[in-house]
Amino acid sequence: PKVKEMGVQIIYLNWMDAEDQKLFEETKYDQLIQTANFIHEGLQKGEGVLVHCAQGKSRSTSALLSYIMAARKSNLSDSLAFVKSKRSLAQPNANFMKQLKEFEESSELEALRKSLGATK
């Protein structure tokens, strides 16, 4: 895309809004961790970060939740409530919620929180 020529950094997640879609590619949680790191790095540089999908409801919300849960040391429920306070129709599908709940309870999320220097 032409935006890359302008220096815009892009991360593309090939997620379908489907009940069998995994939120990881090679290792469990890899894309959630990659996304959280990408958002964090942009914000640390003082840059804006745009997270979007076709409907702005399930996939983009799932990506954003990975960052919020990590950076704010927030649980899934509180993170989703925060996102919904900004975008009321935000709601990951049931499959994504199940995976995000598993991520919430994982050692990978705890390690990510430490690497981001998360504070509550």
C-alpha positions as MATLAB code, in Angstrom:
seq = 'PKVKEMGVQIIYLNWMDAEDQKLFEETKYDQLIQTANFIHEGLQKGEGVLVHCAQGKSRSTSALLSYIMAARKSNLSDSLAFVKSKRSLAQPNANFMKQLKEFEESSELEALRKSLGATK';
ca = [
       0.000    0.000    0.000;
       1.017    3.604   -0.597;
       0.838    4.366    3.109;
       3.911    2.186    3.639;
       5.806    4.509    1.308;
       4.846    7.326    3.691;
       6.434    5.526    6.636;
       3.238    4.129    8.114;
       3.860    0.856    9.928;
       1.278   -1.866    9.317;
       0.570   -5.162   10.982;
      -1.875   -7.390    9.151;
      -3.651  -10.214   10.938;
      -5.274  -12.680    8.596;
      -8.192  -13.372   10.930;
     -11.649  -14.262    9.715;
     -14.608  -13.523   11.970;
     -15.384  -17.218   12.234;
     -16.074  -19.710   14.991;
     -13.031  -21.819   14.048;
     -10.504  -18.958   13.651;
      -7.436  -19.172   15.872;
      -5.935  -15.940   17.204;
      -2.463  -17.336   16.715;
      -0.372  -18.471   13.789;
       2.573  -20.640   14.816;
       2.586  -20.724   18.608;
      -0.281  -20.114   20.987;
      -0.940  -16.402   21.535;
       1.842  -15.315   19.129;
      -0.389  -12.912   17.200;
      -1.976  -11.469   20.344;
       1.502  -10.826   21.748;
       2.750   -9.430   18.428;
      -0.248   -7.097   18.246;
       0.125   -5.863   21.821;
       3.833   -5.183   21.233;
       3.077   -3.369   17.970;
       0.513   -1.084   19.608;
       2.767   -0.476   22.606;
       5.776    0.438   20.465;
       3.744    2.938   18.456;
       2.330    4.593   21.546;
       5.749    4.697   23.234;
       7.051    6.628   20.214;
       4.182    9.094   20.583;
       2.588    7.886   17.375;
      -1.076    7.297   16.720;
      -2.249    3.721   16.345;
      -5.284    2.746   14.274;
      -6.830   -0.663   14.888;
      -9.581   -1.661   12.496;
     -11.406   -4.486   10.770;
     -14.336   -4.627    8.366;
     -17.050   -4.054   10.977;
     -15.067   -2.656   13.901;
     -16.730   -5.157   16.169;
     -14.979   -8.487   16.719;
     -11.507   -8.795   15.181;
     -10.266   -5.278   15.891;
     -11.690   -5.454   19.403;
      -9.881   -8.740   20.024;
      -6.596   -7.242   18.851;
      -7.077   -4.174   21.033;
      -8.032   -6.252   24.067;
      -4.700   -8.086   23.902;
      -2.944   -4.746   24.352;
      -5.237   -3.352   27.040;
      -5.085   -6.525   29.134;
      -1.285   -6.437   28.946;
      -0.520   -2.730   29.275;
      -3.086   -1.977   31.975;
      -2.854   -5.291   33.842;
      -6.579   -5.428   33.298;
      -8.774   -8.502   33.171;
     -10.782   -9.347   30.077;
     -14.110   -8.167   31.475;
     -12.812   -4.757   32.551;
     -10.857   -4.349   29.312;
     -13.941   -5.087   27.227;
     -16.037   -2.692   29.316;
     -13.449    0.031   28.669;
     -13.499   -0.607   24.905;
     -17.318   -0.681   24.890;
     -17.349    2.686   26.667;
     -15.589    4.062   23.575;
     -17.290    1.890   20.925;
     -20.555    0.394   22.129;
     -20.872   -2.229   19.395;
     -17.471   -3.760   20.198;
     -17.956   -7.467   20.901;
     -15.606  -10.291   19.950;
     -17.387  -13.422   18.780;
     -17.758  -16.317   21.252;
     -14.734  -18.149   19.841;
     -12.500  -15.093   20.204;
     -13.790  -14.473   23.739;
     -12.914  -18.046   24.690;
      -9.376  -17.612   23.366;
      -8.993  -14.213   25.034;
     -10.153  -15.724   28.335;
      -7.493  -18.430   27.981;
      -4.936  -15.720   27.171;
      -6.023  -13.780   30.271;
      -5.100  -16.773   32.435;
      -1.830  -17.583   30.652;
       1.783  -17.242   31.694;
       2.350  -15.647   28.284;
       0.175  -12.674   29.233;
       2.009  -12.311   32.533;
       5.358  -12.305   30.689;
       4.003   -9.755   28.201;
       2.870   -7.499   31.043;
       6.380   -7.586   32.501;
       8.004   -6.869   29.141;
       5.728   -3.848   28.625;
       6.330   -2.572   32.143;
       2.586   -2.724   32.763;
       1.092   -0.805   35.644;
      -2.400   -0.819   37.047;
];
